[in-house]
Amino acid sequence: MFPSVTLLAGLLVLGLPFGLPGQASLRPALAVGCVFFWSIYRPASLPAALTALIGLVLDLLEYTPPGLWAVLLLGLEWLTVALRRQLVPMKFRVIWAVFAGFALGAMALAWAGQSLLCARLLPVWPSALAAGAAIALYPALAAGLIRAHRGPAAVEQG
Amino acid sequence: MIRLSIPLRQALSKLTFPVMLTLSLGVVLVGRADQSFDSHLHTGFDDLMAPVYALADPPVQALASSTSAVGHLFMLSSENAALRAENARLAQWQAVALALEAQNNALKAALNYTPANPPAAVTGEVVADTGGVYSRSVLVLVPTPASTAPSLVGAVAMDGRGVAGRVIEAGARAARVLLITDINSRIPVALGASGAPALMAGTNGDDPKLLYWSPGNPPNEGDVVLTSAQGGAFPPGLPVGVVHYDSQNNPVVLPFADLPALRLLRLFTYPETLPELTPIPHVAPAARHAPTALQAHHRRH
């Protein structure tokens, strides 16, 4: 439960009006980073139903068409779980590079999906910013999550 | 909990993924086909989250004010000087405003002007900045139960300085305000003293752009932008911002409202039938330099 609860709490906290620049792009960045991390190291802790729920909450918070991020996060989870046997023994830099590719792909699909569902071409830069935020923040996020992975979210208690 | 055999559990866990994916795709399609499903989902979620956000709001505000309090200590003298200068300027403005008010009253009396019905207003606290990558909207707590009052949908949201947006969804506890910077926001406006019509379109950036101004009469730098009653969506004459030409030489509007840091919003519900009026010129010939002062003030923020 730990991964989904902390991720949901993180998404809601990022909705508070802190007035940070680019605060809106941090939410998809956090969701993509967390789903990627837990799918590699603890796929059982993030069942598909919870991922879909997190995606739906993200959609409602982000005001994207409902279900879009649910589909994208499920897709990301499926792809990561499929590759996790190759990813787990790799160095962090390689995993980060793979994550960068996935984050870019997810944001590009989010942009394409929203453009399609709104039936107009949306500007690319907000999605590019979100992808940049996801990639730049992933090392810090992973450092925090690894600590949680070993500590409070350890398998015995989870 | 029901105990299942291991192969069955494995089969089920393999099934949940495609089932969830199908469900999510279904939600996307249903939301696309039925807009009311979308808006019900959003309103329900906002109503659910409003109390949570309201609980979390005081610590955030305390944090924001305490951190800025330390900063203020270091800037007290410079801030005092700036405030004195602003006060002197405002005192001049007060004289101008009083003279204009007297003139306005005299002109209204001469025209047998009947004032329009005053709008009903509620004031709400902005509890969440729920805009996304492609949307700019905020969640406002509505203090009174909305059952007796008319629906807030369509109400004009203003902060202390100018128009911030419109209410697009309203539930029992919270209303969602689409900000004027949102990419879906299109507001008919009137420019400058002549009230030349144009359309203000949000870009998701800080400053909305101006579209469809008459080619022979381009917007002037520093012109005050007011709402226009064209289309009947807005009452005329509400302050929106000032015209500015950006680095690409495209006219944009610098909003008066402090959109990145909204705290309180007043939601005005106007009567259904608005009189079609031409916007009242707000720039007196005596105060021609005024918009630049306003603009300089805006830029400092």
Interface residues (C-beta under 8 A of the other chain):
Chain A: L12 V13 G15 L16 P17 F18 G19 Q23 A24 S25 R27 P28 P47 A48 A49 T51 A52 G55 L56 V57 L60 L61 E62 Y63 T64 P65 P66 G67 L68 A70 V71 L74 G75 W78 A110 Q114 L117 L122 P123 P126 S127 L129 A130
Chain B: S13 T16 F17 V19 M20 L21 L23 S24 L25 G26 V27 V28 L29 G31 R32 D38 L41 H42 F45 M49 V52 Y53 A56 D57 V60 A64 V126 V127 A128 D129 T130 G131 G132 V133 Y134 S135 S137 V138 I183 T203 N204 P260 A261 L262 R263
